[in-house]
Amino acid sequence: MSKKQLAKKQSPLKIAVIITLTLFVLIVALVVIKNSGSEDGEVGSFDTPPSLEGQPVMGEESAPVTVTVFGDYMCPSCKAWEMDIFPQLEKDYITTGDVKLSAVNVLFHGQDSETAALASEQVLAEDPKSFWDFHHKVFESQAEHGEKWVTPNKMAEIAEETTSVDPDELVDKLSAKTFAEQLQTDTELFKKYNVQSTPTIMINGKTVNEVFDYNKIKEMIDEELGNAK
Ligand code: CA
């Protein structure tokens, strides 16, 4: 057998190796793309909205649409959403009985997120009627980025102003982390719903992509209301 013939004989094998390698590379690439797609969590659509069990709920229990706000008291965008978008939503849909809204604590900013969230869970447990006043006031009190503002005493001051929770007891229970279990429930919830950033807003379990686009939020709610009829 000449060298040329030998080369010809080997070539189908070489082609098979190349095809196998190419397929392998393609499969690896697909797996990588698929994983990165699910990790960025940009578009999340779930069949059921996050559970309201143990969470603060604003609005009529019978409201057909559930809006869930996954937020962090330390997050400046969450404050902006609370100040700019929420009031419109409240006026247009919550007071009309179309939407009920729930807030879930996300702890993306360490100790201070936890302190503020623990305080909110205590207010919810001990004076649920005042929860939303406290919640709003905490966001309102948020300082410019980088400035330390969350302390047990500051939370006690806000609680004293907006709720009937005893401020000294609040400080004690913060240091004892009395409401840690409630935060664990929230953490399980935001992991289950693949929350990657705050605020994440879900309308009946569908993630809103542009949380500051109120027209888009309206559109999604109207669609859900249409479906509910
Ligand atoms: Ca909670």
py3Dmol code that shows the C-alpha trace and the ligand (Angstrom):
import py3Dmol

protein = """\
ATOM      1  CA  MET A   1       0.000   0.000   0.000  1.00  0.00           C
ATOM      2  CA  SER A   2       1.449   3.369  -1.028  1.00  0.00           C
ATOM      3  CA  LYS A   3       1.547   6.322   1.337  1.00  0.00           C
ATOM      4  CA  LYS A   4      -1.117   8.063  -0.719  1.00  0.00           C
ATOM      5  CA  GLN A   5      -3.481   5.076  -0.466  1.00  0.00           C
ATOM      6  CA  LEU A   6      -2.865   4.882   3.294  1.00  0.00           C
ATOM      7  CA  ALA A   7      -3.775   8.558   3.677  1.00  0.00           C
ATOM      8  CA  LYS A   8      -6.967   8.016   1.704  1.00  0.00           C
ATOM      9  CA  LYS A   9      -7.888   4.998   3.847  1.00  0.00           C
ATOM     10  CA  GLN A  10      -7.444   6.968   7.064  1.00  0.00           C
ATOM     11  CA  SER A  11      -9.448   9.971   6.012  1.00  0.00           C
ATOM     12  CA  PRO A  12     -12.965   8.625   6.839  1.00  0.00           C
ATOM     13  CA  LEU A  13     -11.715   7.968  10.356  1.00  0.00           C
ATOM     14  CA  LYS A  14     -10.306  11.503  10.566  1.00  0.00           C
ATOM     15  CA  ILE A  15     -13.634  12.887   9.370  1.00  0.00           C
ATOM     16  CA  ALA A  16     -15.463  10.852  11.996  1.00  0.00           C
ATOM     17  CA  VAL A  17     -13.127  12.184  14.694  1.00  0.00           C
ATOM     18  CA  ILE A  18     -13.633  15.765  13.487  1.00  0.00           C
ATOM     19  CA  ILE A  19     -17.428  15.353  13.416  1.00  0.00           C
ATOM     20  CA  THR A  20     -17.411  13.850  16.908  1.00  0.00           C
ATOM     21  CA  LEU A  21     -15.239  16.666  18.236  1.00  0.00           C
ATOM     22  CA  THR A  22     -17.399  19.296  16.560  1.00  0.00           C
ATOM     23  CA  LEU A  23     -20.555  17.767  18.020  1.00  0.00           C
ATOM     24  CA  PHE A  24     -18.932  17.626  21.431  1.00  0.00           C
ATOM     25  CA  VAL A  25     -17.953  21.305  21.262  1.00  0.00           C
ATOM     26  CA  LEU A  26     -21.481  22.230  20.117  1.00  0.00           C
ATOM     27  CA  ILE A  27     -23.087  20.281  22.954  1.00  0.00           C
ATOM     28  CA  VAL A  28     -20.777  21.911  25.521  1.00  0.00           C
ATOM     29  CA  ALA A  29     -21.553  25.346  24.041  1.00  0.00           C
ATOM     30  CA  LEU A  30     -25.316  24.667  24.201  1.00  0.00           C
ATOM     31  CA  VAL A  31     -25.094  23.533  27.817  1.00  0.00           C
ATOM     32  CA  VAL A  32     -23.111  26.673  28.745  1.00  0.00           C
ATOM     33  CA  ILE A  33     -25.584  28.964  26.919  1.00  0.00           C
ATOM     34  CA  LYS A  34     -28.569  27.234  28.526  1.00  0.00           C
ATOM     35  CA  ASN A  35     -27.113  27.551  32.036  1.00  0.00           C
ATOM     36  CA  SER A  36     -26.158  31.193  31.673  1.00  0.00           C
ATOM     37  CA  GLY A  37     -29.676  31.854  30.358  1.00  0.00           C
ATOM     38  CA  SER A  38     -31.326  30.436  33.438  1.00  0.00           C
ATOM     39  CA  GLU A  39     -28.889  32.152  35.767  1.00  0.00           C
ATOM     40  CA  ASP A  40     -29.488  35.702  34.624  1.00  0.00           C
ATOM     41  CA  GLY A  41     -33.149  35.246  35.626  1.00  0.00           C
ATOM     42  CA  GLU A  42     -34.263  38.045  33.326  1.00  0.00           C
ATOM     43  CA  VAL A  43     -37.489  36.537  32.168  1.00  0.00           C
ATOM     44  CA  GLY A  44     -39.099  34.367  34.793  1.00  0.00           C
ATOM     45  CA  SER A  45     -42.578  33.042  34.380  1.00  0.00           C
ATOM     46  CA  PHE A  46     -44.090  30.767  36.972  1.00  0.00           C
ATOM     47  CA  ASP A  47     -47.464  29.048  36.996  1.00  0.00           C
ATOM     48  CA  THR A  48     -48.274  30.206  40.508  1.00  0.00           C
ATOM     49  CA  PRO A  49     -47.440  33.503  42.224  1.00  0.00           C
ATOM     50  CA  PRO A  50     -45.162  33.405  45.296  1.00  0.00           C
ATOM     51  CA  SER A  51     -47.045  32.240  48.391  1.00  0.00           C
ATOM     52  CA  LEU A  52     -48.668  34.927  50.538  1.00  0.00           C
ATOM     53  CA  GLU A  53     -48.425  32.716  53.609  1.00  0.00           C
ATOM     54  CA  GLY A  54     -46.871  34.703  56.457  1.00  0.00           C
ATOM     55  CA  GLN A  55     -46.298  37.761  54.229  1.00  0.00           C
ATOM     56  CA  PRO A  56     -47.762  41.261  54.488  1.00  0.00           C
ATOM     57  CA  VAL A  57     -50.613  41.695  52.016  1.00  0.00           C
ATOM     58  CA  MET A  58     -52.107  45.023  50.981  1.00  0.00           C
ATOM     59  CA  GLY A  59     -55.498  45.154  49.288  1.00  0.00           C
ATOM     60  CA  GLU A  60     -58.599  43.011  49.072  1.00  0.00           C
ATOM     61  CA  GLU A  61     -58.145  39.319  49.702  1.00  0.00           C
ATOM     62  CA  SER A  62     -60.458  38.663  46.739  1.00  0.00           C
ATOM     63  CA  ALA A  63     -58.330  40.733  44.299  1.00  0.00           C
ATOM     64  CA  PRO A  64     -57.740  38.534  41.224  1.00  0.00           C
ATOM     65  CA  VAL A  65     -54.188  39.739  40.546  1.00  0.00           C
ATOM     66  CA  THR A  66     -51.267  39.308  42.917  1.00  0.00           C
ATOM     67  CA  VAL A  67     -48.282  41.626  42.669  1.00  0.00           C
ATOM     68  CA  THR A  68     -45.201  40.496  44.589  1.00  0.00           C
ATOM     69  CA  VAL A  69     -42.404  42.941  45.317  1.00  0.00           C
ATOM     70  CA  PHE A  70     -39.075  41.331  46.158  1.00  0.00           C
ATOM     71  CA  GLY A  71     -37.167  44.182  47.767  1.00  0.00           C
ATOM     72  CA  ASP A  72     -34.280  45.098  50.001  1.00  0.00           C
ATOM     73  CA  TYR A  73     -34.518  48.107  52.347  1.00  0.00           C
ATOM     74  CA  MET A  74     -30.881  48.855  51.503  1.00  0.00           C
ATOM     75  CA  CYS A  75     -31.462  49.011  47.745  1.00  0.00           C
ATOM     76  CA  PRO A  76     -31.748  52.537  46.236  1.00  0.00           C
ATOM     77  CA  SER A  77     -33.821  51.303  43.266  1.00  0.00           C
ATOM     78  CA  CYS A  78     -36.285  49.723  45.700  1.00  0.00           C
ATOM     79  CA  LYS A  79     -36.725  53.103  47.357  1.00  0.00           C
ATOM     80  CA  ALA A  80     -37.231  54.735  43.952  1.00  0.00           C
ATOM     81  CA  TRP A  81     -39.839  52.105  43.027  1.00  0.00           C
ATOM     82  CA  GLU A  82     -41.635  52.577  46.357  1.00  0.00           C
ATOM     83  CA  MET A  83     -41.705  56.364  45.900  1.00  0.00           C
ATOM     84  CA  ASP A  84     -42.460  56.620  42.159  1.00  0.00           C
ATOM     85  CA  ILE A  85     -44.238  53.490  40.922  1.00  0.00           C
ATOM     86  CA  PHE A  86     -46.027  52.085  43.952  1.00  0.00           C
ATOM     87  CA  PRO A  87     -48.320  55.126  44.546  1.00  0.00           C
ATOM     88  CA  GLN A  88     -49.668  54.877  40.978  1.00  0.00           C
ATOM     89  CA  LEU A  89     -50.234  51.143  41.370  1.00  0.00           C
ATOM     90  CA  GLU A  90     -51.989  51.690  44.679  1.00  0.00           C
ATOM     91  CA  LYS A  91     -54.302  54.337  43.250  1.00  0.00           C
ATOM     92  CA  ASP A  92     -55.126  52.546  39.985  1.00  0.00           C
ATOM     93  CA  TYR A  93     -55.394  48.935  41.095  1.00  0.00           C
ATOM     94  CA  ILE A  94     -55.090  48.267  44.837  1.00  0.00           C
ATOM     95  CA  THR A  95     -57.761  50.655  46.088  1.00  0.00           C
ATOM     96  CA  THR A  96     -60.074  49.386  43.329  1.00  0.00           C
ATOM     97  CA  GLY A  97     -59.844  45.791  44.557  1.00  0.00           C
ATOM     98  CA  ASP A  98     -58.120  44.491  41.408  1.00  0.00           C
ATOM     99  CA  VAL A  99     -54.666  43.901  42.865  1.00  0.00           C
ATOM    100  CA  LYS A 100     -53.331  42.664  46.152  1.00  0.00           C
ATOM    101  CA  LEU A 101     -49.685  43.401  46.815  1.00  0.00           C
ATOM    102  CA  SER A 102     -47.182  41.518  48.898  1.00  0.00           C
ATOM    103  CA  ALA A 103     -43.616  42.421  49.884  1.00  0.00           C
ATOM    104  CA  VAL A 104     -40.887  39.825  50.385  1.00  0.00           C
ATOM    105  CA  ASN A 105     -37.551  40.619  52.009  1.00  0.00           C
ATOM    106  CA  VAL A 106     -34.413  40.016  49.953  1.00  0.00           C
ATOM    107  CA  LEU A 107     -31.098  40.279  51.775  1.00  0.00           C
ATOM    108  CA  PHE A 108     -28.529  41.306  49.168  1.00  0.00           C
ATOM    109  CA  HIS A 109     -26.725  43.943  51.278  1.00  0.00           C
ATOM    110  CA  GLY A 110     -25.539  41.984  54.295  1.00  0.00           C
ATOM    111  CA  GLN A 111     -26.059  42.888  57.932  1.00  0.00           C
ATOM    112  CA  ASP A 112     -27.973  46.137  57.380  1.00  0.00           C
ATOM    113  CA  SER A 113     -30.461  44.456  55.032  1.00  0.00           C
ATOM    114  CA  GLU A 114     -30.990  41.835  57.694  1.00  0.00           C
ATOM    115  CA  THR A 115     -31.489  44.349  60.524  1.00  0.00           C
ATOM    116  CA  ALA A 116     -34.115  46.328  58.600  1.00  0.00           C
ATOM    117  CA  ALA A 117     -35.848  43.154  57.394  1.00  0.00           C
ATOM    118  CA  LEU A 118     -35.932  41.645  60.904  1.00  0.00           C
ATOM    119  CA  ALA A 119     -37.518  44.857  62.192  1.00  0.00           C
ATOM    120  CA  SER A 120     -40.164  44.672  59.462  1.00  0.00           C
ATOM    121  CA  GLU A 121     -40.971  41.052  60.351  1.00  0.00           C
ATOM    122  CA  GLN A 122     -41.402  42.048  63.992  1.00  0.00           C
ATOM    123  CA  VAL A 123     -43.771  44.868  63.060  1.00  0.00           C
ATOM    124  CA  LEU A 124     -45.740  42.451  60.866  1.00  0.00           C
ATOM    125  CA  ALA A 125     -46.009  39.967  63.743  1.00  0.00           C
ATOM    126  CA  GLU A 126     -46.848  42.453  66.499  1.00  0.00           C
ATOM    127  CA  ASP A 127     -48.756  45.252  64.754  1.00  0.00           C
ATOM    128  CA  PRO A 128     -49.719  44.031  61.270  1.00  0.00           C
ATOM    129  CA  LYS A 129     -52.036  46.992  60.584  1.00  0.00           C
ATOM    130  CA  SER A 130     -49.062  49.357  60.778  1.00  0.00           C
ATOM    131  CA  PHE A 131     -46.773  47.281  58.580  1.00  0.00           C
ATOM    132  CA  TRP A 132     -47.073  49.350  55.405  1.00  0.00           C
ATOM    133  CA  ASP A 133     -46.532  52.653  57.240  1.00  0.00           C
ATOM    134  CA  PHE A 134     -43.363  51.247  58.756  1.00  0.00           C
ATOM    135  CA  HIS A 135     -42.255  49.737  55.426  1.00  0.00           C
ATOM    136  CA  HIS A 136     -42.746  53.034  53.606  1.00  0.00           C
ATOM    137  CA  LYS A 137     -41.017  55.062  56.309  1.00  0.00           C
ATOM    138  CA  VAL A 138     -37.951  52.791  56.261  1.00  0.00           C
ATOM    139  CA  PHE A 139     -37.550  53.382  52.519  1.00  0.00           C
ATOM    140  CA  GLU A 140     -38.143  57.087  53.016  1.00  0.00           C
ATOM    141  CA  SER A 141     -35.361  57.131  55.632  1.00  0.00           C
ATOM    142  CA  GLN A 142     -32.848  55.469  53.335  1.00  0.00           C
ATOM    143  CA  ALA A 143     -29.701  57.595  53.152  1.00  0.00           C
ATOM    144  CA  GLU A 144     -27.523  58.347  50.157  1.00  0.00           C
ATOM    145  CA  HIS A 145     -25.429  55.449  48.939  1.00  0.00           C
ATOM    146  CA  GLY A 146     -22.562  54.570  51.247  1.00  0.00           C
ATOM    147  CA  GLU A 147     -23.910  56.395  54.278  1.00  0.00           C
ATOM    148  CA  LYS A 148     -24.631  54.243  57.322  1.00  0.00           C
ATOM    149  CA  TRP A 149     -28.293  54.652  58.289  1.00  0.00           C
ATOM    150  CA  VAL A 150     -29.653  51.254  59.381  1.00  0.00           C
ATOM    151  CA  THR A 151     -29.078  50.740  63.102  1.00  0.00           C
ATOM    152  CA  PRO A 152     -31.297  49.029  65.695  1.00  0.00           C
ATOM    153  CA  ASN A 153     -31.950  52.453  67.250  1.00  0.00           C
ATOM    154  CA  LYS A 154     -32.987  53.959  63.919  1.00  0.00           C
ATOM    155  CA  MET A 155     -35.390  51.041  63.340  1.00  0.00           C
ATOM    156  CA  ALA A 156     -36.779  51.546  66.863  1.00  0.00           C
ATOM    157  CA  GLU A 157     -37.271  55.248  66.137  1.00  0.00           C
ATOM    158  CA  ILE A 158     -39.211  54.485  62.940  1.00  0.00           C
ATOM    159  CA  ALA A 159     -41.257  51.819  64.742  1.00  0.00           C
ATOM    160  CA  GLU A 160     -42.119  54.270  67.505  1.00  0.00           C
ATOM    161  CA  GLU A 161     -43.235  56.814  64.922  1.00  0.00           C
ATOM    162  CA  THR A 162     -45.347  54.479  62.792  1.00  0.00           C
ATOM    163  CA  THR A 163     -46.439  51.482  64.925  1.00  0.00           C
ATOM    164  CA  SER A 164     -47.435  50.384  68.434  1.00  0.00           C
ATOM    165  CA  VAL A 165     -44.403  48.073  68.722  1.00  0.00           C
ATOM    166  CA  ASP A 166     -42.374  48.820  71.835  1.00  0.00           C
ATOM    167  CA  PRO A 167     -39.090  50.418  70.648  1.00  0.00           C
ATOM    168  CA  ASP A 168     -36.966  48.908  73.452  1.00  0.00           C
ATOM    169  CA  GLU A 169     -38.375  45.470  72.734  1.00  0.00           C
ATOM    170  CA  LEU A 170     -37.619  45.962  69.076  1.00  0.00           C
ATOM    171  CA  VAL A 171     -33.955  46.602  69.847  1.00  0.00           C
ATOM    172  CA  ASP A 172     -33.834  43.550  72.144  1.00  0.00           C
ATOM    173  CA  LYS A 173     -35.476  41.275  69.602  1.00  0.00           C
ATOM    174  CA  LEU A 174     -33.197  42.553  66.841  1.00  0.00           C
ATOM    175  CA  SER A 175     -30.138  41.526  68.812  1.00  0.00           C
ATOM    176  CA  ALA A 176     -31.739  38.154  69.635  1.00  0.00           C
ATOM    177  CA  LYS A 177     -32.766  37.733  65.953  1.00  0.00           C
ATOM    178  CA  THR A 178     -36.188  36.654  67.184  1.00  0.00           C
ATOM    179  CA  PHE A 179     -37.699  36.776  63.692  1.00  0.00           C
ATOM    180  CA  ALA A 180     -34.909  34.975  61.827  1.00  0.00           C
ATOM    181  CA  GLU A 181     -37.257  32.151  60.855  1.00  0.00           C
ATOM    182  CA  GLN A 182     -39.531  34.571  58.975  1.00  0.00           C
ATOM    183  CA  LEU A 183     -36.523  35.819  57.026  1.00  0.00           C
ATOM    184  CA  GLN A 184     -35.609  32.233  56.214  1.00  0.00           C
ATOM    185  CA  THR A 185     -39.086  31.813  54.674  1.00  0.00           C
ATOM    186  CA  ASP A 186     -38.453  34.901  52.522  1.00  0.00           C
ATOM    187  CA  THR A 187     -35.004  33.664  51.493  1.00  0.00           C
ATOM    188  CA  GLU A 188     -36.456  30.327  50.396  1.00  0.00           C
ATOM    189  CA  LEU A 189     -39.091  32.220  48.417  1.00  0.00           C
ATOM    190  CA  PHE A 190     -36.709  34.495  46.516  1.00  0.00           C
ATOM    191  CA  LYS A 191     -34.447  31.551  45.715  1.00  0.00           C
ATOM    192  CA  LYS A 192     -37.397  29.474  44.513  1.00  0.00           C
ATOM    193  CA  TYR A 193     -38.476  32.330  42.215  1.00  0.00           C
ATOM    194  CA  ASN A 194     -34.921  32.877  40.982  1.00  0.00           C
ATOM    195  CA  VAL A 195     -34.733  36.516  42.087  1.00  0.00           C
ATOM    196  CA  GLN A 196     -31.372  37.926  40.978  1.00  0.00           C
ATOM    197  CA  SER A 197     -31.853  41.643  41.505  1.00  0.00           C
ATOM    198  CA  THR A 198     -34.015  44.065  43.484  1.00  0.00           C
ATOM    199  CA  PRO A 199     -36.633  45.200  43.104  1.00  0.00           C
ATOM    200  CA  THR A 200     -38.015  42.183  41.284  1.00  0.00           C
ATOM    201  CA  ILE A 201     -41.710  42.617  40.583  1.00  0.00           C
ATOM    202  CA  MET A 202     -43.944  39.672  39.742  1.00  0.00           C
ATOM    203  CA  ILE A 203     -47.490  39.912  38.453  1.00  0.00           C
ATOM    204  CA  ASN A 204     -49.262  36.598  39.081  1.00  0.00           C
ATOM    205  CA  GLY A 205     -45.825  34.955  39.010  1.00  0.00           C
ATOM    206  CA  LYS A 206     -44.660  36.637  35.797  1.00  0.00           C
ATOM    207  CA  THR A 207     -41.520  38.736  36.183  1.00  0.00           C
ATOM    208  CA  VAL A 208     -41.704  42.354  34.998  1.00  0.00           C
ATOM    209  CA  ASN A 209     -38.643  43.169  32.884  1.00  0.00           C
ATOM    210  CA  GLU A 210     -38.739  46.949  33.128  1.00  0.00           C
ATOM    211  CA  VAL A 211     -39.884  47.648  36.690  1.00  0.00           C
ATOM    212  CA  PHE A 212     -39.882  51.432  36.159  1.00  0.00           C
ATOM    213  CA  ASP A 213     -42.050  51.250  33.042  1.00  0.00           C
ATOM    214  CA  TYR A 214     -45.471  51.807  34.607  1.00  0.00           C
ATOM    215  CA  ASN A 215     -47.276  51.472  31.268  1.00  0.00           C
ATOM    216  CA  LYS A 216     -45.818  48.005  30.847  1.00  0.00           C
ATOM    217  CA  ILE A 217     -46.878  47.091  34.395  1.00  0.00           C
ATOM    218  CA  LYS A 218     -50.405  48.358  33.604  1.00  0.00           C
ATOM    219  CA  GLU A 219     -50.460  46.325  30.416  1.00  0.00           C
ATOM    220  CA  MET A 220     -49.472  43.141  32.254  1.00  0.00           C
ATOM    221  CA  ILE A 221     -52.029  43.706  35.021  1.00  0.00           C
ATOM    222  CA  ASP A 222     -54.802  44.465  32.501  1.00  0.00           C
ATOM    223  CA  GLU A 223     -53.967  41.264  30.657  1.00  0.00           C
ATOM    224  CA  GLU A 224     -54.186  39.260  33.888  1.00  0.00           C
ATOM    225  CA  LEU A 225     -57.462  40.971  34.786  1.00  0.00           C
ATOM    226  CA  GLY A 226     -58.793  40.052  31.343  1.00  0.00           C
ATOM    227  CA  ASN A 227     -57.767  36.443  31.903  1.00  0.00           C
ATOM    228  CA  ALA A 228     -59.449  36.428  35.295  1.00  0.00           C
ATOM    229  CA  LYS A 229     -62.839  37.455  33.862  1.00  0.00           C
TER     230      LYS A 229
END
"""
ligand_1 = """\
1
CA
Ca -41.574 38.250 54.937
"""
view = py3Dmol.view(width=600, height=400)
view.addModel(protein, "pdb")
view.setStyle({"model": 0}, {"cartoon": {"style": "trace"}})
view.addModel(ligand_1, "xyz")
view.setStyle({"model": 1}, {"stick": {}})
view.zoomTo()
view.show()
